[in-house]
């Protein structure tokens, strides 16, 4: 049987890895300015951000799109 390869560039990358990478790249303040969601601006943490992003697909999409943009050159 032939292996199927995902066309999704985020395949195999956890949401925690994405959030952590964005925080390392931007820091919480700048990330909160780029993506205006409360979990990045008010007492931010990876744990609270993951909880929010898993429940809000519109916010998760913004985070994933930003991650794709900074990793486009890789």
mmCIF file of the N, C-alpha and C atoms, coordinates in Angstrom:
data_MODEL
# 
_entry.id   MODEL 
# 
loop_
_atom_site.group_PDB 
_atom_site.id 
_atom_site.type_symbol 
_atom_site.label_atom_id 
_atom_site.label_alt_id 
_atom_site.label_comp_id 
_atom_site.label_asym_id 
_atom_site.label_entity_id 
_atom_site.label_seq_id 
_atom_site.pdbx_PDB_ins_code 
_atom_site.Cartn_x 
_atom_site.Cartn_y 
_atom_site.Cartn_z 
_atom_site.occupancy 
_atom_site.B_iso_or_equiv 
_atom_site.pdbx_formal_charge 
_atom_site.auth_seq_id 
_atom_site.auth_comp_id 
_atom_site.auth_asym_id 
_atom_site.auth_atom_id 
_atom_site.pdbx_PDB_model_num 
ATOM 1   N N  . UNK A 1 1  ? 0.842   -1.177 0.000  1.00 0.00 ? 1  UNK A N  1 
ATOM 2   C CA . UNK A 1 1  ? 0.000   0.000  0.000  1.00 0.00 ? 1  UNK A CA 1 
ATOM 3   C C  . UNK A 1 1  ? 0.893   1.247  0.000  1.00 0.00 ? 1  UNK A C  1 
ATOM 4   N N  . UNK A 1 2  ? 0.539   2.229  -0.792 1.00 0.00 ? 2  UNK A N  1 
ATOM 5   C CA . UNK A 1 2  ? 1.327   3.458  -0.909 1.00 0.00 ? 2  UNK A CA 1 
ATOM 6   C C  . UNK A 1 2  ? 1.102   4.352  0.308  1.00 0.00 ? 2  UNK A C  1 
ATOM 7   N N  . UNK A 1 3  ? 2.183   4.999  0.744  1.00 0.00 ? 3  UNK A N  1 
ATOM 8   C CA . UNK A 1 3  ? 2.069   5.949  1.853  1.00 0.00 ? 3  UNK A CA 1 
ATOM 9   C C  . UNK A 1 3  ? 1.413   7.229  1.371  1.00 0.00 ? 3  UNK A C  1 
ATOM 10  N N  . UNK A 1 4  ? 0.573   7.785  2.226  1.00 0.00 ? 4  UNK A N  1 
ATOM 11  C CA . UNK A 1 4  ? -0.059  9.053  1.899  1.00 0.00 ? 4  UNK A CA 1 
ATOM 12  C C  . UNK A 1 4  ? 0.685   10.166 2.621  1.00 0.00 ? 4  UNK A C  1 
ATOM 13  N N  . UNK A 1 5  ? 1.017   11.209 1.899  1.00 0.00 ? 5  UNK A N  1 
ATOM 14  C CA . UNK A 1 5  ? 1.696   12.355 2.482  1.00 0.00 ? 5  UNK A CA 1 
ATOM 15  C C  . UNK A 1 5  ? 0.724   13.509 2.570  1.00 0.00 ? 5  UNK A C  1 
ATOM 16  N N  . UNK A 1 6  ? 0.735   14.163 3.705  1.00 0.00 ? 6  UNK A N  1 
ATOM 17  C CA . UNK A 1 6  ? -0.152  15.299 3.916  1.00 0.00 ? 6  UNK A CA 1 
ATOM 18  C C  . UNK A 1 6  ? 0.403   16.530 3.194  1.00 0.00 ? 6  UNK A C  1 
ATOM 19  N N  . UNK A 1 7  ? -0.493  17.290 2.597  1.00 0.00 ? 7  UNK A N  1 
ATOM 20  C CA . UNK A 1 7  ? -0.105  18.550 1.975  1.00 0.00 ? 7  UNK A CA 1 
ATOM 21  C C  . UNK A 1 7  ? -0.066  19.683 2.985  1.00 0.00 ? 7  UNK A C  1 
ATOM 22  N N  . UNK A 1 8  ? -0.508  19.401 4.195  1.00 0.00 ? 8  UNK A N  1 
ATOM 23  C CA . UNK A 1 8  ? -0.534  20.411 5.247  1.00 0.00 ? 8  UNK A CA 1 
ATOM 24  C C  . UNK A 1 8  ? 0.877   20.637 5.782  1.00 0.00 ? 8  UNK A C  1 
ATOM 25  N N  . UNK A 1 9  ? 1.407   21.868 5.658  1.00 0.00 ? 9  UNK A N  1 
ATOM 26  C CA . UNK A 1 9  ? 2.761   22.131 6.152  1.00 0.00 ? 9  UNK A CA 1 
ATOM 27  C C  . UNK A 1 9  ? 2.873   22.029 7.675  1.00 0.00 ? 9  UNK A C  1 
ATOM 28  N N  . UNK A 1 10 ? 1.742   22.022 8.376  1.00 0.00 ? 10 UNK A N  1 
ATOM 29  C CA . UNK A 1 10 ? 1.754   21.916 9.831  1.00 0.00 ? 10 UNK A CA 1 
ATOM 30  C C  . UNK A 1 10 ? 1.554   20.479 10.317 1.00 0.00 ? 10 UNK A C  1 
ATOM 31  N N  . UNK A 1 11 ? 1.461   19.545 9.380  1.00 0.00 ? 11 UNK A N  1 
ATOM 32  C CA . UNK A 1 11 ? 1.255   18.146 9.746  1.00 0.00 ? 11 UNK A CA 1 
ATOM 33  C C  . UNK A 1 11 ? 2.386   17.665 10.655 1.00 0.00 ? 11 UNK A C  1 
ATOM 34  N N  . UNK A 1 12 ? 2.029   17.144 11.818 1.00 0.00 ? 12 UNK A N  1 
ATOM 35  C CA . UNK A 1 12 ? 3.015   16.630 12.750 1.00 0.00 ? 12 UNK A CA 1 
ATOM 36  C C  . UNK A 1 12 ? 3.565   17.663 13.718 1.00 0.00 ? 12 UNK A C  1 
ATOM 37  N N  . UNK A 1 13 ? 3.147   18.913 13.592 1.00 0.00 ? 13 UNK A N  1 
ATOM 38  C CA . UNK A 1 13 ? 3.600   19.973 14.497 1.00 0.00 ? 13 UNK A CA 1 
ATOM 39  C C  . UNK A 1 13 ? 2.472   20.260 15.483 1.00 0.00 ? 13 UNK A C  1 
ATOM 40  N N  . UNK A 1 14 ? 2.780   20.145 16.760 1.00 0.00 ? 14 UNK A N  1 
ATOM 41  C CA . UNK A 1 14 ? 1.743   20.348 17.773 1.00 0.00 ? 14 UNK A CA 1 
ATOM 42  C C  . UNK A 1 14 ? 1.438   21.833 17.943 1.00 0.00 ? 14 UNK A C  1 
ATOM 43  N N  . UNK A 1 15 ? 0.253   22.099 18.439 1.00 0.00 ? 15 UNK A N  1 
ATOM 44  C CA . UNK A 1 15 ? -0.138  23.482 18.721 1.00 0.00 ? 15 UNK A CA 1 
ATOM 45  C C  . UNK A 1 15 ? 0.783   24.086 19.784 1.00 0.00 ? 15 UNK A C  1 
ATOM 46  N N  . UNK A 1 16 ? 1.203   23.278 20.733 1.00 0.00 ? 16 UNK A N  1 
ATOM 47  C CA . UNK A 1 16 ? 2.128   23.763 21.757 1.00 0.00 ? 16 UNK A CA 1 
ATOM 48  C C  . UNK A 1 16 ? 3.456   24.200 21.137 1.00 0.00 ? 16 UNK A C  1 
ATOM 49  N N  . UNK A 1 17 ? 3.949   23.449 20.177 1.00 0.00 ? 17 UNK A N  1 
ATOM 50  C CA . UNK A 1 17 ? 5.184   23.810 19.476 1.00 0.00 ? 17 UNK A CA 1 
ATOM 51  C C  . UNK A 1 17 ? 5.013   25.117 18.728 1.00 0.00 ? 17 UNK A C  1 
ATOM 52  N N  . UNK A 1 18 ? 3.860   25.290 18.098 1.00 0.00 ? 18 UNK A N  1 
ATOM 53  C CA . UNK A 1 18 ? 3.577   26.513 17.342 1.00 0.00 ? 18 UNK A CA 1 
ATOM 54  C C  . UNK A 1 18 ? 3.563   27.725 18.274 1.00 0.00 ? 18 UNK A C  1 
ATOM 55  N N  . UNK A 1 19 ? 2.818   27.631 19.367 1.00 0.00 ? 19 UNK A N  1 
ATOM 56  C CA . UNK A 1 19 ? 2.714   28.755 20.308 1.00 0.00 ? 19 UNK A CA 1 
ATOM 57  C C  . UNK A 1 19 ? 4.088   29.070 20.899 1.00 0.00 ? 19 UNK A C  1 
ATOM 58  N N  . UNK A 1 20 ? 4.806   28.052 21.325 1.00 0.00 ? 20 UNK A N  1 
ATOM 59  C CA . UNK A 1 20 ? 6.128   28.254 21.920 1.00 0.00 ? 20 UNK A CA 1 
ATOM 60  C C  . UNK A 1 20 ? 7.085   28.911 20.929 1.00 0.00 ? 20 UNK A C  1 
ATOM 61  N N  . UNK A 1 21 ? 7.043   28.479 19.684 1.00 0.00 ? 21 UNK A N  1 
ATOM 62  C CA . UNK A 1 21 ? 7.900   29.070 18.649 1.00 0.00 ? 21 UNK A CA 1 
ATOM 63  C C  . UNK A 1 21 ? 7.563   30.537 18.420 1.00 0.00 ? 21 UNK A C  1 
ATOM 64  N N  . UNK A 1 22 ? 6.279   30.851 18.387 1.00 0.00 ? 22 UNK A N  1 
ATOM 65  C CA . UNK A 1 22 ? 5.867   32.239 18.189 1.00 0.00 ? 22 UNK A CA 1 
ATOM 66  C C  . UNK A 1 22 ? 6.280   33.121 19.358 1.00 0.00 ? 22 UNK A C  1 
ATOM 67  N N  . UNK A 1 23 ? 6.162   32.613 20.575 1.00 0.00 ? 23 UNK A N  1 
ATOM 68  C CA . UNK A 1 23 ? 6.576   33.380 21.756 1.00 0.00 ? 23 UNK A CA 1 
ATOM 69  C C  . UNK A 1 23 ? 8.086   33.591 21.733 1.00 0.00 ? 23 UNK A C  1 
ATOM 70  N N  . UNK A 1 24 ? 8.833   32.566 21.355 1.00 0.00 ? 24 UNK A N  1 
ATOM 71  C CA . UNK A 1 24 ? 10.297  32.700 21.258 1.00 0.00 ? 24 UNK A CA 1 
ATOM 72  C C  . UNK A 1 24 ? 10.683  33.714 20.185 1.00 0.00 ? 24 UNK A C  1 
ATOM 73  N N  . UNK A 1 25 ? 9.942   33.723 19.097 1.00 0.00 ? 25 UNK A N  1 
ATOM 74  C CA . UNK A 1 25 ? 10.253  34.596 17.968 1.00 0.00 ? 25 UNK A CA 1 
ATOM 75  C C  . UNK A 1 25 ? 9.863   36.045 18.249 1.00 0.00 ? 25 UNK A C  1 
ATOM 76  N N  . UNK A 1 26 ? 8.672   36.250 18.813 1.00 0.00 ? 26 UNK A N  1 
ATOM 77  C CA . UNK A 1 26 ? 8.145   37.604 18.997 1.00 0.00 ? 26 UNK A CA 1 
ATOM 78  C C  . UNK A 1 26 ? 8.188   38.105 20.442 1.00 0.00 ? 26 UNK A C  1 
ATOM 79  N N  . UNK A 1 27 ? 7.892   37.316 21.394 1.00 0.00 ? 27 UNK A N  1 
ATOM 80  C CA . UNK A 1 27 ? 7.631   37.544 22.816 1.00 0.00 ? 27 UNK A CA 1 
ATOM 81  C C  . UNK A 1 27 ? 6.137   37.845 22.969 1.00 0.00 ? 27 UNK A C  1 
ATOM 82  N N  . UNK A 1 28 ? 5.636   37.732 24.191 1.00 0.00 ? 28 UNK A N  1 
ATOM 83  C CA . UNK A 1 28 ? 4.186   37.860 24.415 1.00 0.00 ? 28 UNK A CA 1 
ATOM 84  C C  . UNK A 1 28 ? 3.642   39.219 23.997 1.00 0.00 ? 28 UNK A C  1 
ATOM 85  N N  . UNK A 1 29 ? 4.377   40.302 24.291 1.00 0.00 ? 29 UNK A N  1 
ATOM 86  C CA . UNK A 1 29 ? 3.872   41.647 23.982 1.00 0.00 ? 29 UNK A CA 1 
ATOM 87  C C  . UNK A 1 29 ? 3.636   41.832 22.483 1.00 0.00 ? 29 UNK A C  1 
ATOM 88  N N  . UNK A 1 30 ? 4.637   41.503 21.694 1.00 0.00 ? 30 UNK A N  1 
ATOM 89  C CA . UNK A 1 30 ? 4.502   41.680 20.247 1.00 0.00 ? 30 UNK A CA 1 
ATOM 90  C C  . UNK A 1 30 ? 3.472   40.715 19.666 1.00 0.00 ? 30 UNK A C  1 
ATOM 91  N N  . UNK A 1 31 ? 3.460   39.489 20.166 1.00 0.00 ? 31 UNK A N  1 
ATOM 92  C CA . UNK A 1 31 ? 2.482   38.510 19.691 1.00 0.00 ? 31 UNK A CA 1 
ATOM 93  C C  . UNK A 1 31 ? 1.069   38.999 19.972 1.00 0.00 ? 31 UNK A C  1 
ATOM 94  N N  . UNK A 1 32 ? 0.865   39.591 21.153 1.00 0.00 ? 32 UNK A N  1 
ATOM 95  C CA . UNK A 1 32 ? -0.447  40.139 21.504 1.00 0.00 ? 32 UNK A CA 1 
ATOM 96  C C  . UNK A 1 32 ? -0.856  41.315 20.641 1.00 0.00 ? 32 UNK A C  1 
ATOM 97  N N  . UNK A 1 33 ? 0.121   42.038 20.103 1.00 0.00 ? 33 UNK A N  1 
ATOM 98  C CA . UNK A 1 33 ? -0.193  43.136 19.184 1.00 0.00 ? 33 UNK A CA 1 
ATOM 99  C C  . UNK A 1 33 ? -0.526  42.606 17.788 1.00 0.00 ? 33 UNK A C  1 
ATOM 100 N N  . UNK A 1 34 ? 0.150   41.546 17.390 1.00 0.00 ? 34 UNK A N  1 
ATOM 101 C CA . UNK A 1 34 ? -0.086  40.974 16.063 1.00 0.00 ? 34 UNK A CA 1 
ATOM 102 C C  . UNK A 1 34 ? -1.402  40.215 15.986 1.00 0.00 ? 34 UNK A C  1 
ATOM 103 N N  . UNK A 1 35 ? -1.689  39.466 17.035 1.00 0.00 ? 35 UNK A N  1 
ATOM 104 C CA . UNK A 1 35 ? -2.937  38.699 17.109 1.00 0.00 ? 35 UNK A CA 1 
ATOM 105 C C  . UNK A 1 35 ? -3.647  39.162 18.376 1.00 0.00 ? 35 UNK A C  1 
ATOM 106 N N  . UNK A 1 36 ? -4.669  39.937 18.192 1.00 0.00 ? 36 UNK A N  1 
ATOM 107 C CA . UNK A 1 36 ? -5.331  40.592 19.317 1.00 0.00 ? 36 UNK A CA 1 
ATOM 108 C C  . UNK A 1 36 ? -6.345  39.658 19.986 1.00 0.00 ? 36 UNK A C  1 
ATOM 109 N N  . UNK A 1 37 ? -5.805  38.744 20.781 1.00 0.00 ? 37 UNK A N  1 
ATOM 110 C CA . UNK A 1 37 ? -6.656  37.884 21.592 1.00 0.00 ? 37 UNK A CA 1 
ATOM 111 C C  . UNK A 1 37 ? -6.173  37.982 23.038 1.00 0.00 ? 37 UNK A C  1 
ATOM 112 N N  . UNK A 1 38 ? -7.110  37.932 23.942 1.00 0.00 ? 38 UNK A N  1 
ATOM 113 C CA . UNK A 1 38 ? -6.839  38.198 25.351 1.00 0.00 ? 38 UNK A CA 1 
ATOM 114 C C  . UNK A 1 38 ? -5.807  37.259 25.960 1.00 0.00 ? 38 UNK A C  1 
ATOM 115 N N  . UNK A 1 39 ? -5.771  36.004 25.521 1.00 0.00 ? 39 UNK A N  1 
ATOM 116 C CA . UNK A 1 39 ? -4.843  35.058 26.140 1.00 0.00 ? 39 UNK A CA 1 
ATOM 117 C C  . UNK A 1 39 ? -3.382  35.415 25.848 1.00 0.00 ? 39 UNK A C  1 
ATOM 118 N N  . UNK A 1 40 ? -3.127  36.288 24.877 1.00 0.00 ? 40 UNK A N  1 
ATOM 119 C CA . UNK A 1 40 ? -1.769  36.755 24.597 1.00 0.00 ? 40 UNK A CA 1 
ATOM 120 C C  . UNK A 1 40 ? -1.475  38.083 25.299 1.00 0.00 ? 40 UNK A C  1 
ATOM 121 N N  . UNK A 1 41 ? -2.505  38.761 25.752 1.00 0.00 ? 41 UNK A N  1 
ATOM 122 C CA . UNK A 1 41 ? -2.338  40.100 26.319 1.00 0.00 ? 41 UNK A CA 1 
ATOM 123 C C  . UNK A 1 41 ? -2.560  40.190 27.824 1.00 0.00 ? 41 UNK A C  1 
ATOM 124 N N  . UNK A 1 42 ? -3.370  39.338 28.372 1.00 0.00 ? 42 UNK A N  1 
ATOM 125 C CA . UNK A 1 42 ? -3.708  39.421 29.793 1.00 0.00 ? 42 UNK A CA 1 
ATOM 126 C C  . UNK A 1 42 ? -3.191  38.180 30.522 1.00 0.00 ? 42 UNK A C  1 
ATOM 127 N N  . UNK A 1 43 ? -2.101  38.347 31.265 1.00 0.00 ? 43 UNK A N  1 
ATOM 128 C CA . UNK A 1 43 ? -1.494  37.256 32.021 1.00 0.00 ? 43 UNK A CA 1 
ATOM 129 C C  . UNK A 1 43 ? -1.233  36.036 31.124 1.00 0.00 ? 43 UNK A C  1 
ATOM 130 N N  . UNK A 1 44 ? -0.443  36.199 30.070 1.00 0.00 ? 44 UNK A N  1 
ATOM 131 C CA . UNK A 1 44 ? -0.278  35.130 29.084 1.00 0.00 ? 44 UNK A CA 1 
ATOM 132 C C  . UNK A 1 44 ? 0.548   33.949 29.604 1.00 0.00 ? 44 UNK A C  1 
ATOM 133 N N  . UNK A 1 45 ? 0.171   32.783 29.131 1.00 0.00 ? 45 UNK A N  1 
ATOM 134 C CA . UNK A 1 45 ? 0.950   31.569 29.370 1.00 0.00 ? 45 UNK A CA 1 
ATOM 135 C C  . UNK A 1 45 ? 0.659   30.604 28.229 1.00 0.00 ? 45 UNK A C  1 
ATOM 136 N N  . UNK A 1 46 ? 1.556   29.680 28.026 1.00 0.00 ? 46 UNK A N  1 
ATOM 137 C CA . UNK A 1 46 ? 1.349   28.696 26.969 1.00 0.00 ? 46 UNK A CA 1 
ATOM 138 C C  . UNK A 1 46 ? 0.103   27.873 27.285 1.00 0.00 ? 46 UNK A C  1 
ATOM 139 N N  . UNK A 1 47 ? -0.045  27.463 28.534 1.00 0.00 ? 47 UNK A N  1 
ATOM 140 C CA . UNK A 1 47 ? -1.183  26.630 28.921 1.00 0.00 ? 47 UNK A CA 1 
ATOM 141 C C  . UNK A 1 47 ? -2.527  27.306 28.655 1.00 0.00 ? 47 UNK A C  1 
ATOM 142 N N  . UNK A 1 48 ? -2.658  28.575 29.077 1.00 0.00 ? 48 UNK A N  1 
ATOM 143 C CA . UNK A 1 48 ? -3.932  29.273 28.861 1.00 0.00 ? 48 UNK A CA 1 
ATOM 144 C C  . UNK A 1 48 ? -4.175  29.530 27.375 1.00 0.00 ? 48 UNK A C  1 
ATOM 145 N N  . UNK A 1 49 ? -3.107  29.790 26.641 1.00 0.00 ? 49 UNK A N  1 
ATOM 146 C CA . UNK A 1 49 ? -3.244  30.022 25.201 1.00 0.00 ? 49 UNK A CA 1 
ATOM 147 C C  . UNK A 1 49 ? -3.707  28.760 24.491 1.00 0.00 ? 49 UNK A C  1 
ATOM 148 N N  . UNK A 1 50 ? -3.133  27.616 24.851 1.00 0.00 ? 50 UNK A N  1 
ATOM 149 C CA . UNK A 1 50 ? -3.541  26.355 24.233 1.00 0.00 ? 50 UNK A CA 1 
ATOM 150 C C  . UNK A 1 50 ? -5.005  26.064 24.497 1.00 0.00 ? 50 UNK A C  1 
ATOM 151 N N  . UNK A 1 51 ? -5.435  26.292 25.724 1.00 0.00 ? 51 UNK A N  1 
ATOM 152 C CA . UNK A 1 51 ? -6.844  26.055 26.076 1.00 0.00 ? 51 UNK A CA 1 
ATOM 153 C C  . UNK A 1 51 ? -7.766  26.918 25.221 1.00 0.00 ? 51 UNK A C  1 
ATOM 154 N N  . UNK A 1 52 ? -7.432  28.198 25.095 1.00 0.00 ? 52 UNK A N  1 
ATOM 155 C CA . UNK A 1 52 ? -8.251  29.110 24.297 1.00 0.00 ? 52 UNK A CA 1 
ATOM 156 C C  . UNK A 1 52 ? -8.231  28.728 22.820 1.00 0.00 ? 52 UNK A C  1 
ATOM 157 N N  . UNK A 1 53 ? -7.044  28.467 22.284 1.00 0.00 ? 53 UNK A N  1 
ATOM 158 C CA . UNK A 1 53 ? -6.916  28.185 20.851 1.00 0.00 ? 53 UNK A CA 1 
ATOM 159 C C  . UNK A 1 53 ? -7.604  26.886 20.456 1.00 0.00 ? 53 UNK A C  1 
ATOM 160 N N  . UNK A 1 54 ? -7.624  25.920 21.342 1.00 0.00 ? 54 UNK A N  1 
ATOM 161 C CA . UNK A 1 54 ? -8.300  24.645 21.036 1.00 0.00 ? 54 UNK A CA 1 
ATOM 162 C C  . UNK A 1 54 ? -9.813  24.802 20.986 1.00 0.00 ? 54 UNK A C  1 
ATOM 163 N N  . UNK A 1 55 ? -10.327 25.815 21.663 1.00 0.00 ? 55 UNK A N  1 
ATOM 164 C CA . UNK A 1 55 ? -11.782 26.042 21.693 1.00 0.00 ? 55 UNK A CA 1 
ATOM 165 C C  . UNK A 1 55 ? -12.253 27.068 20.676 1.00 0.00 ? 55 UNK A C  1 
ATOM 166 N N  . UNK A 1 56 ? -11.318 27.762 20.038 1.00 0.00 ? 56 UNK A N  1 
ATOM 167 C CA . UNK A 1 56 ? -11.678 28.839 19.111 1.00 0.00 ? 56 UNK A CA 1 
ATOM 168 C C  . UNK A 1 56 ? -10.922 28.686 17.798 1.00 0.00 ? 56 UNK A C  1 
ATOM 169 N N  . UNK A 1 57 ? -11.525 27.989 16.839 1.00 0.00 ? 57 UNK A N  1 
ATOM 170 C CA . UNK A 1 57 ? -10.842 27.731 15.564 1.00 0.00 ? 57 UNK A CA 1 
ATOM 171 C C  . UNK A 1 57 ? -10.419 28.999 14.819 1.00 0.00 ? 57 UNK A C  1 
ATOM 172 N N  . UNK A 1 58 ? -11.171 30.076 14.939 1.00 0.00 ? 58 UNK A N  1 
ATOM 173 C CA . UNK A 1 58 ? -10.812 31.322 14.249 1.00 0.00 ? 58 UNK A CA 1 
ATOM 174 C C  . UNK A 1 58 ? -9.487  31.869 14.789 1.00 0.00 ? 58 UNK A C  1 
ATOM 175 N N  . UNK A 1 59 ? -9.272  31.746 16.084 1.00 0.00 ? 59 UNK A N  1 
ATOM 176 C CA . UNK A 1 59 ? -8.022  32.229 16.693 1.00 0.00 ? 59 UNK A CA 1 
ATOM 177 C C  . UNK A 1 59 ? -6.879  31.287 16.347 1.00 0.00 ? 59 UNK A C  1 
ATOM 178 N N  . UNK A 1 60 ? -7.154  29.995 16.378 1.00 0.00 ? 60 UNK A N  1 
ATOM 179 C CA . UNK A 1 60 ? -6.123  29.015 16.026 1.00 0.00 ? 60 UNK A CA 1 
ATOM 180 C C  . UNK A 1 60 ? -5.641  29.229 14.600 1.00 0.00 ? 60 UNK A C  1 
ATOM 181 N N  . UNK A 1 61 ? -6.558  29.538 13.704 1.00 0.00 ? 61 UNK A N  1 
ATOM 182 C CA . UNK A 1 61 ? -6.176  29.780 12.311 1.00 0.00 ? 61 UNK A CA 1 
ATOM 183 C C  . UNK A 1 61 ? -5.223  30.975 12.209 1.00 0.00 ? 61 UNK A C  1 
ATOM 184 N N  . UNK A 1 62 ? -5.502  32.029 12.951 1.00 0.00 ? 62 UNK A N  1 
ATOM 185 C CA . UNK A 1 62 ? -4.614  33.201 12.932 1.00 0.00 ? 62 UNK A CA 1 
ATOM 186 C C  . UNK A 1 62 ? -3.215  32.834 13.430 1.00 0.00 ? 62 UNK A C  1 
ATOM 187 N N  . UNK A 1 63 ? -3.147  32.049 14.478 1.00 0.00 ? 63 UNK A N  1 
ATOM 188 C CA . UNK A 1 63 ? -1.862  31.627 15.044 1.00 0.00 ? 63 UNK A CA 1 
ATOM 189 C C  . UNK A 1 63 ? -1.122  30.735 14.045 1.00 0.00 ? 63 UNK A C  1 
ATOM 190 N N  . UNK A 1 64 ? -1.827  29.790 13.445 1.00 0.00 ? 64 UNK A N  1 
ATOM 191 C CA . UNK A 1 64 ? -1.199  28.899 12.465 1.00 0.00 ? 64 UNK A CA 1 
ATOM 192 C C  . UNK A 1 64 ? -0.733  29.664 11.235 1.00 0.00 ? 64 UNK A C  1 
ATOM 193 N N  . UNK A 1 65 ? -1.512  30.628 10.786 1.00 0.00 ? 65 UNK A N  1 
ATOM 194 C CA . UNK A 1 65 ? -1.111  31.438 9.630  1.00 0.00 ? 65 UNK A CA 1 
ATOM 195 C C  . UNK A 1 65 ? 0.149   32.242 9.919  1.00 0.00 ? 65 UNK A C  1 
ATOM 196 N N  . UNK A 1 66 ? 0.240   32.807 11.116 1.00 0.00 ? 66 UNK A N  1 
ATOM 197 C CA . UNK A 1 66 ? 1.438   33.556 11.493 1.00 0.00 ? 66 UNK A CA 1 
ATOM 198 C C  . UNK A 1 66 ? 2.644   32.620 11.576 1.00 0.00 ? 66 UNK A C  1 
ATOM 199 N N  . UNK A 1 67 ? 2.457   31.446 12.118 1.00 0.00 ? 67 UNK A N  1 
ATOM 200 C CA . UNK A 1 67 ? 3.539   30.460 12.211 1.00 0.00 ? 67 UNK A CA 1 
ATOM 201 C C  . UNK A 1 67 ? 4.032   30.081 10.807 1.00 0.00 ? 67 UNK A C  1 
ATOM 202 N N  . UNK A 1 68 ? 3.089   29.844 9.909  1.00 0.00 ? 68 UNK A N  1 
ATOM 203 C CA . UNK A 1 68 ? 3.477   29.520 8.515  1.00 0.00 ? 68 UNK A CA 1 
ATOM 204 C C  . UNK A 1 68 ? 4.282   30.662 7.900  1.00 0.00 ? 68 UNK A C  1 
ATOM 205 N N  . UNK A 1 69 ? 3.880   31.897 8.168  1.00 0.00 ? 69 UNK A N  1 
ATOM 206 C CA . UNK A 1 69 ? 4.556   33.064 7.586  1.00 0.00 ? 69 UNK A CA 1 
ATOM 207 C C  . UNK A 1 69 ? 5.990   33.176 8.064  1.00 0.00 ? 69 UNK A C  1 
ATOM 208 N N  . UNK A 1 70 ? 6.250   32.916 9.342  1.00 0.00 ? 70 UNK A N  1 
ATOM 209 C CA . UNK A 1 70 ? 7.630   33.060 9.823  1.00 0.00 ? 70 UNK A CA 1 
ATOM 210 C C  . UNK A 1 70 ? 8.476   31.851 9.461  1.00 0.00 ? 70 UNK A C  1 
ATOM 211 N N  . UNK A 1 71 ? 7.856   30.753 9.074  1.00 0.00 ? 71 UNK A N  1 
ATOM 212 C CA . UNK A 1 71 ? 8.609   29.548 8.716  1.00 0.00 ? 71 UNK A CA 1 
ATOM 213 C C  . UNK A 1 71 ? 8.624   29.290 7.208  1.00 0.00 ? 71 UNK A C  1 
ATOM 214 N N  . UNK A 1 72 ? 8.167   30.252 6.445  1.00 0.00 ? 72 UNK A N  1 
ATOM 215 C CA . UNK A 1 72 ? 8.113   30.100 4.996  1.00 0.00 ? 72 UNK A CA 1 
ATOM 216 C C  . UNK A 1 72 ? 9.517   29.945 4.386  1.00 0.00 ? 72 UNK A C  1 
ATOM 217 N N  . UNK A 1 73 ? 10.478  30.623 4.972  1.00 0.00 ? 73 UNK A N  1 
ATOM 218 C CA . UNK A 1 73 ? 11.825  30.598 4.420  1.00 0.00 ? 73 UNK A CA 1 
ATOM 219 C C  . UNK A 1 73 ? 12.575  29.323 4.743  1.00 0.00 ? 73 UNK A C  1 
ATOM 220 N N  . UNK A 1 74 ? 12.042  28.503 5.695  1.00 0.00 ? 74 UNK A N  1 
ATOM 221 C CA . UNK A 1 74 ? 12.725  27.263 6.069  1.00 0.00 ? 74 UNK A CA 1 
ATOM 222 C C  . UNK A 1 74 ? 12.591  26.202 5.016  1.00 0.00 ? 74 UNK A C  1 
# 
